């Protein structure tokens, strides 16, 4: 059974992992016979969002790992405790947590940096030949980490501004339908648009099935 490290970034679209995307990926992994190894970096979120009001919640602080545990019923490990040699691949769901907690793309755009622990894990996983998949906005992390050296083919769908940032970071953007995935076999990376294009949850789940199938095929 293939083991896939799923790196979560909190819980909720505006300040963590996008819940539909995370659940779609988790379900697709299990349906296709893979074992999920959920993980997240520990430490404070960039901020806490009131998802009803759509604005920051004043005075609140939350931990990325603690919030991520909500998505996997508590079955999660600190990213810093996980050895990439112990898994067969890596998967990053989208959501603003990827752009706020796993990186600072939300505020810095193409000049962003990636969380040191996340970057280290991804680099070590790639050096070991482990395929890496990213959904929605999370491909910007792969562009930042690997773009200058590998120029991987990645997708966030068709948004021209974000595609331009991916290109500026050294990667190559490829337009992609919501129910499909872009596979770069040379760089061993798979990406899919998810809610960068999806109009509802059914499209997210359709894309996740193809995305996970492609990721597992590289393992």
Backbone as CSV, one residue per row, in Angstrom:
resi,resn,N_x,N_y,N_z,CA_x,CA_y,CA_z,C_x,C_y,C_z
1,UNK,0.838,-1.200,0.000,0.000,0.000,0.000,0.878,1.257,0.000
2,UNK,0.618,2.150,-0.919,1.398,3.382,-1.013,1.004,4.352,0.093
3,UNK,2.004,4.956,0.711,1.771,5.927,1.777,2.003,7.333,1.225
4,UNK,1.014,8.196,1.429,1.100,9.563,0.915,1.023,10.550,2.075
5,UNK,2.047,11.370,2.212,2.036,12.435,3.215,1.145,13.567,2.714
6,UNK,0.112,13.879,3.455,-0.792,14.978,3.110,-0.473,16.145,4.044
7,UNK,0.105,17.196,3.496,0.516,18.341,4.312,-0.637,19.336,4.398
8,UNK,-1.218,19.451,5.581,-2.343,20.346,5.810,-1.849,21.687,6.342
9,UNK,-2.709,22.698,6.251,-2.296,24.065,6.611,-3.290,24.766,7.521
10,UNK,-4.052,23.978,8.275,-5.109,24.542,9.106,-6.441,23.969,8.670
11,UNK,-7.531,24.630,9.033,-8.865,24.098,8.735,-9.809,25.228,8.349
12,UNK,-10.071,25.345,7.061,-10.984,26.376,6.580,-10.366,27.161,5.437
13,UNK,-11.150,27.423,4.414,-10.633,28.003,3.173,-9.883,29.313,3.366
14,UNK,-10.327,30.176,4.267,-9.756,31.522,4.352,-8.498,31.619,5.202
15,UNK,-8.225,30.598,6.018,-7.016,30.654,6.853,-6.344,29.302,7.034
16,UNK,-6.764,28.299,6.282,-6.191,26.966,6.415,-6.395,26.152,5.157
17,UNK,-6.435,24.838,5.300,-6.712,23.969,4.157,-8.170,24.104,3.742
18,UNK,-8.413,24.134,2.431,-9.776,24.156,1.915,-10.403,22.803,2.217
19,UNK,-11.516,22.791,2.930,-12.054,21.549,3.467,-12.532,20.610,2.370
20,UNK,-13.229,21.129,1.362,-13.681,20.257,0.279,-12.492,19.617,-0.434
21,UNK,-11.458,20.403,-0.702,-10.286,19.874,-1.392,-9.572,18.825,-0.554
22,UNK,-9.401,19.111,0.726,-8.729,18.153,1.602,-9.515,16.849,1.672
23,UNK,-10.824,16.938,1.851,-11.648,15.730,1.949,-11.688,14.984,0.622
24,UNK,-11.744,15.712,-0.495,-11.739,15.068,-1.805,-10.441,14.288,-2.009
25,UNK,-9.320,14.888,-1.629,-8.028,14.216,-1.773,-7.943,13.002,-0.858
26,UNK,-8.375,13.159,0.395,-8.327,12.050,1.341,-9.192,10.883,0.871
27,UNK,-10.385,11.185,0.377,-11.281,10.131,-0.095,-10.700,9.445,-1.335
28,UNK,-10.171,10.248,-2.270,-9.598,9.666,-3.478,-8.408,8.771,-3.147
29,UNK,-7.590,9.192,-2.210,-6.451,8.363,-1.807,-6.910,7.019,-1.258
30,UNK,-7.893,7.041,-0.378,-8.360,5.781,0.217,-9.070,4.911,-0.813
31,UNK,-9.885,5.522,-1.683,-10.582,4.746,-2.707,-9.603,4.062,-3.650
32,UNK,-8.448,4.697,-3.852,-7.461,4.143,-4.780,-6.378,3.337,-4.057
33,UNK,-6.652,2.992,-2.797,-5.825,2.037,-2.091,-4.596,2.580,-1.408
34,UNK,-4.515,3.901,-1.220,-3.347,4.493,-0.570,-3.616,4.736,0.913
35,UNK,-2.546,4.763,1.679,-2.618,5.099,3.094,-2.278,6.573,3.273
36,UNK,-3.088,7.277,4.034,-2.874,8.701,4.294,-1.990,8.874,5.524
37,UNK,-0.954,9.687,5.383,-0.111,10.073,6.512,-0.253,11.587,6.644
38,UNK,-1.209,12.010,7.460,-1.492,13.444,7.597,-0.441,14.115,8.468
39,UNK,-0.056,15.315,8.085,0.941,16.065,8.837,0.713,17.553,8.613
40,UNK,1.314,18.349,9.462,1.235,19.807,9.339,2.336,20.409,10.188
41,UNK,2.842,21.568,9.800,3.812,22.246,10.670,3.122,22.767,11.917
42,UNK,3.809,22.740,13.032,3.246,23.326,14.247,3.667,24.788,14.322
43,UNK,2.819,25.587,14.954,3.099,27.012,15.053,1.868,27.828,14.722
44,UNK,1.883,29.119,15.016,0.698,29.946,14.830,0.345,30.197,13.368
45,UNK,-0.958,30.261,13.096,-1.423,30.684,11.785,-1.069,32.157,11.563
46,UNK,-1.079,32.581,10.296,-0.892,33.997,9.994,-1.917,34.834,10.731
47,UNK,-3.174,34.411,10.666,-4.261,35.023,11.431,-5.439,34.055,11.429
48,UNK,-6.480,34.392,12.154,-7.690,33.583,12.216,-8.800,34.347,11.513
49,UNK,-9.478,33.680,10.588,-10.570,34.316,9.860,-11.927,33.872,10.400
50,UNK,-12.840,34.818,10.522,-14.240,34.534,10.786,-14.857,34.151,9.445
51,UNK,-15.147,32.864,9.258,-15.617,32.401,7.957,-17.053,32.832,7.666
52,UNK,-17.790,33.246,8.667,-19.141,33.757,8.439,-19.087,35.196,7.938
53,UNK,-18.253,35.998,8.576,-18.138,37.407,8.206,-17.149,37.640,7.070
54,UNK,-16.229,36.682,6.876,-15.218,36.842,5.844,-14.170,37.879,6.185
55,UNK,-13.884,38.025,7.464,-12.896,39.012,7.899,-12.111,38.465,9.085
56,UNK,-10.923,39.022,9.365,-10.131,38.517,10.484,-10.867,38.606,11.818
57,UNK,-10.643,37.595,12.654,-11.225,37.576,13.996,-10.240,38.226,14.954
58,UNK,-10.592,39.343,15.476,-9.684,40.123,16.319,-9.318,39.354,17.587
59,UNK,-8.023,39.341,17.898,-7.557,38.796,19.164,-7.439,37.292,19.225
60,UNK,-7.750,36.581,18.138,-7.667,35.121,18.155,-6.344,34.632,17.584
61,UNK,-5.810,33.563,18.162,-4.647,32.878,17.607,-4.939,31.379,17.605
62,UNK,-4.461,30.698,16.567,-4.649,29.254,16.480,-3.392,28.615,15.909
63,UNK,-3.168,27.358,16.276,-1.997,26.618,15.833,-2.337,25.805,14.579
64,UNK,-1.452,25.848,13.588,-1.698,25.174,12.309,-1.907,23.677,12.508
65,UNK,-1.066,23.048,13.299,-1.174,21.611,13.526,-2.467,21.252,14.254
66,UNK,-2.796,22.006,15.283,-4.005,21.736,16.068,-5.254,21.887,15.199
67,UNK,-5.292,22.937,14.388,-6.451,23.143,13.520,-6.519,22.079,12.429
68,UNK,-5.381,21.691,11.872,-5.351,20.659,10.833,-5.884,19.331,11.352
69,UNK,-5.672,19.067,12.636,-6.135,17.812,13.235,-7.639,17.642,13.109
70,UNK,-8.371,18.745,13.007,-9.832,18.663,12.846,-10.219,17.897,11.579
71,UNK,-9.395,18.024,10.533,-9.735,17.438,9.235,-9.526,15.934,9.184
72,UNK,-8.723,15.413,10.088,-8.371,13.991,10.034,-8.656,13.296,11.362
73,UNK,-9.628,13.836,12.094,-10.080,13.214,13.339,-8.935,12.977,14.312
74,UNK,-7.958,13.896,14.292,-6.857,13.843,15.240,-5.690,12.974,14.823
75,UNK,-5.820,12.238,13.712,-4.748,11.327,13.275,-3.735,12.095,12.435
76,UNK,-2.862,12.823,13.107,-1.928,13.698,12.409,-0.620,13.779,13.184
77,UNK,0.461,14.034,12.460,1.782,14.150,13.078,2.377,15.509,12.747
78,UNK,3.224,16.039,13.621,3.957,17.254,13.269,4.833,16.985,12.053
79,UNK,4.831,17.898,11.109,5.641,17.726,9.905,7.105,17.496,10.248
80,UNK,7.576,18.195,11.272,8.993,18.094,11.637,9.378,16.707,12.153
81,UNK,8.391,15.895,12.525,8.668,14.539,13.010,8.584,13.480,11.911
82,UNK,8.201,13.884,10.709,7.988,12.918,9.633,9.206,12.858,8.715
83,UNK,9.678,11.650,8.452,10.795,11.426,7.549,10.241,11.182,6.147
84,UNK,10.609,11.980,5.142,10.077,11.747,3.792,10.430,10.370,3.244
85,UNK,11.452,9.733,3.777,11.796,8.379,3.335,10.725,7.366,3.734
86,UNK,9.866,7.741,4.697,8.850,6.823,5.194,7.568,6.847,4.369
87,UNK,7.488,7.735,3.361,6.290,7.822,2.534,6.679,7.635,1.067
88,UNK,5.652,7.419,0.234,5.876,7.191,-1.192,5.582,8.425,-2.038
89,UNK,4.935,9.417,-1.454,4.601,10.628,-2.180,4.087,11.683,-1.223
90,UNK,3.889,12.890,-1.755,3.463,14.036,-0.951,2.309,14.738,-1.664
91,UNK,1.335,15.212,-0.890,0.178,15.902,-1.455,-0.136,17.135,-0.615
92,UNK,-0.340,18.269,-1.282,-0.715,19.509,-0.608,-2.063,19.987,-1.125
93,UNK,-3.121,19.943,-0.299,-4.385,20.570,-0.701,-4.222,22.088,-0.758
94,UNK,-5.215,22.747,-1.358,-5.175,24.197,-1.427,-5.859,24.851,-0.244
95,UNK,-6.394,26.045,-0.470,-6.910,26.872,0.599,-5.899,27.956,0.917
96,UNK,-6.373,29.059,1.500,-5.479,30.177,1.798,-4.386,29.812,2.795
97,UNK,-4.574,28.708,3.532,-3.513,28.283,4.439,-2.223,27.980,3.711
98,UNK,-2.327,27.485,2.475,-1.125,27.230,1.682,-0.398,28.528,1.366
99,UNK,-1.175,29.606,1.237,-0.613,30.909,0.880,-0.375,31.817,2.080
100,UNK,-0.792,31.368,3.264,-0.627,32.178,4.478,0.216,31.479,5.544
101,UNK,0.079,30.156,5.646,0.757,29.415,6.712,1.914,28.559,6.206
102,UNK,1.755,27.978,5.024,2.845,27.186,4.439,3.790,28.064,3.633
103,UNK,3.329,29.253,3.294,4.143,30.247,2.595,3.543,31.612,2.918
104,UNK,4.169,32.667,2.407,3.581,34.005,2.549,3.160,34.558,1.188
105,UNK,2.768,33.651,0.290,2.346,34.070,-1.046,1.174,35.049,-1.000
106,UNK,0.289,34.907,-0.043,-0.888,35.773,0.034,-0.522,37.243,0.157
107,UNK,0.596,37.533,0.785,1.013,38.925,0.955,2.172,39.320,0.064
108,UNK,2.993,38.360,-0.350,4.223,38.688,-1.082,4.210,38.299,-2.552
109,UNK,3.206,37.551,-2.989,3.126,37.171,-4.392,4.352,36.419,-4.862
110,UNK,4.859,36.796,-6.036,5.993,36.086,-6.633,7.282,36.240,-5.846
111,UNK,7.310,37.159,-4.883,8.492,37.340,-4.027,8.372,36.545,-2.733
112,UNK,7.447,35.624,-2.678,7.147,34.895,-1.444,8.287,33.986,-1.016
113,UNK,8.216,33.577,0.239,9.081,32.531,0.771,8.187,31.407,1.304
114,UNK,8.756,30.229,1.406,8.025,29.059,1.889,8.467,28.747,3.308
115,UNK,7.526,28.332,4.140,7.815,27.899,5.513,9.034,26.979,5.486
116,UNK,10.026,27.265,6.329,11.306,26.551,6.275,11.132,25.044,6.417
117,UNK,10.257,24.615,7.320,10.054,23.177,7.516,9.397,22.524,6.321
118,UNK,8.467,23.241,5.690,7.796,22.719,4.497,8.781,22.616,3.345
119,UNK,9.566,23.662,3.128,10.545,23.633,2.045,11.563,22.504,2.244
120,UNK,12.043,22.343,3.458,13.011,21.287,3.741,12.423,19.913,3.449
121,UNK,11.179,19.685,3.889,10.539,18.396,3.664,10.363,18.137,2.172
122,UNK,9.900,19.141,1.428,9.685,18.966,-0.002,11.003,18.700,-0.730
123,UNK,12.034,19.422,-0.363,13.328,19.214,-1.031,13.876,17.811,-0.744
124,UNK,13.741,17.367,0.489,14.235,16.026,0.824,13.407,14.941,0.131
125,UNK,12.085,15.159,0.075,11.222,14.196,-0.607,11.580,14.114,-2.087
126,UNK,11.760,15.258,-2.709,12.106,15.265,-4.138,13.460,14.603,-4.383
127,UNK,14.423,14.858,-3.512,15.748,14.245,-3.664,15.680,12.730,-3.581
128,UNK,14.685,12.222,-2.871,14.496,10.781,-2.743,13.645,10.208,-3.877
129,UNK,13.225,11.058,-4.804,12.431,10.598,-5.932,10.950,10.462,-5.649
130,UNK,10.469,11.064,-4.557,9.051,10.971,-4.214,8.254,11.979,-5.053
131,UNK,7.172,11.566,-5.697,6.350,12.520,-6.435,5.610,13.459,-5.487
132,UNK,5.348,14.672,-5.960,4.695,15.693,-5.149,3.494,16.225,-5.915
133,UNK,2.344,16.277,-5.259,1.132,16.814,-5.866,0.630,18.023,-5.111
134,UNK,0.033,18.972,-5.835,-0.496,20.184,-5.208,-1.789,20.594,-5.896
135,UNK,-2.746,21.043,-5.087,-4.064,21.428,-5.576,-4.282,22.931,-5.438
136,UNK,-5.114,23.478,-6.324,-5.613,24.843,-6.198,-4.460,25.850,-6.192
137,UNK,-4.283,26.616,-5.115,-3.230,27.622,-5.029,-1.902,27.031,-4.565
138,UNK,-1.906,25.821,-4.030,-0.679,25.224,-3.487,0.448,25.051,-4.507
139,UNK,0.177,24.938,-5.820,1.305,24.866,-6.762,2.271,26.046,-6.699
140,UNK,1.842,27.193,-6.164,2.797,28.306,-6.035,3.948,27.923,-5.104
141,UNK,3.684,27.036,-4.156,4.750,26.559,-3.264,5.788,25.786,-4.061
142,UNK,5.323,24.930,-4.962,6.259,24.162,-5.788,7.031,25.076,-6.730
143,UNK,6.363,26.110,-7.241,7.049,27.070,-8.109,8.155,27.790,-7.360
144,UNK,7.874,28.180,-6.119,8.869,28.909,-5.337,10.052,28.015,-4.963
145,UNK,9.762,26.776,-4.556,10.826,25.878,-4.093,11.641,25.321,-5.262
146,UNK,10.951,24.907,-6.337,11.635,24.178,-7.409,11.748,24.938,-8.726
147,UNK,11.031,26.045,-8.847,11.019,26.765,-10.112,12.378,27.155,-10.645
148,UNK,13.224,27.777,-9.826,14.515,28.235,-10.349,15.420,27.124,-10.876
149,UNK,15.313,25.920,-10.309,16.217,24.834,-10.689,15.608,23.858,-11.688
150,UNK,14.301,23.573,-11.538,13.687,22.507,-12.327,12.725,23.002,-13.394
151,UNK,12.236,24.227,-13.267,11.239,24.773,-14.187,10.094,23.792,-14.440
152,UNK,9.445,23.323,-13.367,8.394,22.316,-13.546,7.160,22.875,-14.241
153,UNK,6.411,21.996,-14.901,5.131,22.343,-15.511,4.065,22.208,-14.429
154,UNK,3.365,23.304,-14.157,2.384,23.361,-13.078,1.110,24.035,-13.575
155,UNK,0.013,23.845,-12.840,-1.222,24.545,-13.180,-1.928,25.077,-11.948
156,UNK,-2.571,26.206,-12.108,-3.570,26.693,-11.152,-4.887,26.930,-11.916
157,UNK,-4.988,26.347,-13.108,-6.172,26.522,-13.936,-5.902,27.487,-15.067
158,UNK,-6.445,28.715,-14.945,-6.282,29.672,-16.036,-6.169,31.120,-15.577
159,UNK,-6.109,31.368,-14.277,-6.036,32.744,-13.787,-4.738,33.399,-14.257
160,UNK,-4.810,34.480,-15.049,-3.585,35.034,-15.634,-2.631,35.644,-14.616
161,UNK,-3.150,36.256,-13.561,-2.266,36.889,-12.579,-1.448,35.848,-11.829
162,UNK,-2.115,34.807,-11.331,-1.394,33.768,-10.593,-0.479,32.980,-11.521
163,UNK,-0.930,32.717,-12.742,-0.075,32.046,-13.712,1.187,32.856,-13.972
164,UNK,1.039,34.190,-14.030,2.199,35.052,-14.218,3.180,34.960,-13.074
165,UNK,2.665,34.834,-11.847,3.543,34.675,-10.689,4.304,33.353,-10.760
166,UNK,3.618,32.300,-11.174,4.270,30.998,-11.300,5.405,31.073,-12.317
167,UNK,5.152,31.739,-13.424,6.191,31.906,-14.446,7.345,32.753,-13.906
168,UNK,7.012,33.800,-13.140,8.052,34.674,-12.591,8.953,33.939,-11.603
169,UNK,8.423,32.905,-10.965,9.216,32.124,-10.021,10.018,31.023,-10.700
170,UNK,9.933,30.933,-12.018,10.767,29.994,-12.748,10.077,28.741,-13.238
171,UNK,8.828,28.527,-12.845,8.079,27.366,-13.316,7.366,27.704,-14.626
172,UNK,6.751,26.699,-15.227,5.999,26.906,-16.465,4.530,26.607,-16.206
173,UNK,3.677,27.585,-16.455,2.255,27.373,-16.209,1.583,26.748,-17.419
174,UNK,0.703,25.764,-17.140,-0.062,25.086,-18.177,-1.541,25.215,-17.826
175,UNK,-2.361,25.736,-18.742,-3.798,25.805,-18.479,-4.376,24.393,-18.408
176,UNK,-5.361,24.214,-17.530,-5.867,22.868,-17.254,-7.346,22.942,-16.894
177,UNK,-8.123,21.974,-17.362,-9.534,21.883,-17.010,-9.703,21.472,-15.557
178,UNK,-10.854,21.784,-14.993,-11.084,21.538,-13.569,-11.075,20.065,-13.210
179,UNK,-11.434,19.199,-14.147,-11.496,17.758,-13.854,-10.263,17.007,-14.347
180,UNK,-9.181,17.741,-14.585,-7.961,17.131,-15.108,-6.781,17.496,-14.223
181,UNK,-5.614,17.012,-14.590,-4.386,17.296,-13.852,-3.246,17.461,-14.833
182,UNK,-2.270,18.258,-14.457,-1.047,18.408,-15.241,0.029,17.558,-14.587
183,UNK,0.607,16.669,-15.355,1.638,15.756,-14.855,2.972,16.119,-15.500
184,UNK,3.952,16.437,-14.671,5.314,16.658,-15.144,6.140,15.459,-14.704
185,UNK,6.303,14.509,-15.599,6.995,13.280,-15.223,8.470,13.528,-14.928
186,UNK,9.076,14.492,-15.614,10.481,14.777,-15.373,10.739,15.310,-13.982
187,UNK,9.882,16.227,-13.539,10.015,16.801,-12.197,9.272,15.992,-11.147
188,UNK,8.467,15.013,-11.592,7.679,14.148,-10.706,6.706,14.981,-9.869
189,UNK,5.958,15.870,-10.567,4.985,16.728,-9.906,3.650,16.663,-10.636
190,UNK,2.558,16.716,-9.852,1.206,16.672,-10.388,0.411,17.816,-9.760
191,UNK,-0.324,18.566,-10.572,-1.114,19.681,-10.050,-2.498,19.686,-10.689
192,UNK,-3.465,20.263,-9.984,-4.845,20.342,-10.476,-5.486,21.624,-9.973
193,UNK,-6.409,22.228,-10.744,-6.940,23.549,-10.377,-7.851,23.588,-9.157
194,UNK,-8.672,22.545,-8.959,-9.648,22.537,-7.859,-10.424,23.861,-7.832
195,UNK,-10.512,24.522,-6.669,-11.356,25.715,-6.568,-10.765,26.956,-7.236
196,UNK,-9.610,26.858,-7.868,-9.189,27.950,-8.740,-10.114,28.045,-9.948
197,UNK,-10.778,26.920,-10.280,-11.734,26.883,-11.384,-13.098,26.341,-10.996
198,UNK,-13.145,25.451,-10.022,-14.380,24.712,-9.714,-15.518,25.636,-9.327
199,UNK,-16.704,25.274,-9.788,-17.911,26.027,-9.437,-18.664,25.392,-8.275
200,UNK,-18.393,24.115,-8.022,-19.027,23.459,-6.878,-18.220,22.239,-6.470
201,UNK,-18.656,21.603,-5.406,-17.911,20.505,-4.804,-17.786,19.303,-5.732
202,UNK,-18.768,19.091,-6.611,-18.701,17.936,-7.503,-17.505,18.044,-8.446
203,UNK,-17.212,19.254,-8.915,-16.067,19.436,-9.798,-14.754,19.243,-9.050
204,UNK,-14.718,19.653,-7.792,-13.517,19.434,-6.979,-13.248,17.945,-6.819
205,UNK,-14.278,17.181,-6.520,-14.099,15.746,-6.322,-13.711,15.054,-7.623
206,UNK,-14.272,15.486,-8.749,-13.908,14.895,-10.037,-12.434,15.144,-10.340
207,UNK,-11.981,16.365,-10.111,-10.575,16.687,-10.343,-9.649,15.946,-9.406
208,UNK,-10.078,15.788,-8.159,-9.249,15.107,-7.172,-9.015,13.651,-7.541
209,UNK,-10.011,12.991,-8.090,-9.856,11.586,-8.486,-8.768,11.442,-9.547
210,UNK,-8.793,12.294,-10.567,-7.789,12.220,-11.626,-6.414,12.627,-11.104
211,UNK,-6.395,13.652,-10.277,-5.154,14.143,-9.675,-4.477,13.058,-8.844
212,UNK,-5.231,12.408,-7.980,-4.669,11.359,-7.127,-4.249,10.152,-7.960
213,UNK,-5.052,9.790,-8.967,-4.662,8.689,-9.835,-3.308,8.962,-10.484
214,UNK,-3.124,10.190,-10.946,-1.863,10.553,-11.602,-0.704,10.565,-10.617
215,UNK,-0.950,11.050,-9.393,0.101,11.081,-8.379,0.542,9.673,-8.006
216,UNK,-0.424,8.790,-7.770,-0.086,7.416,-7.375,0.639,6.682,-8.506
217,UNK,0.327,7.027,-9.748,0.992,6.375,-10.871,2.487,6.697,-10.912
218,UNK,2.872,7.823,-10.321,4.287,8.204,-10.281,5.027,7.585,-9.108
219,UNK,4.289,7.030,-8.168,4.945,6.480,-6.970,5.711,5.201,-7.294
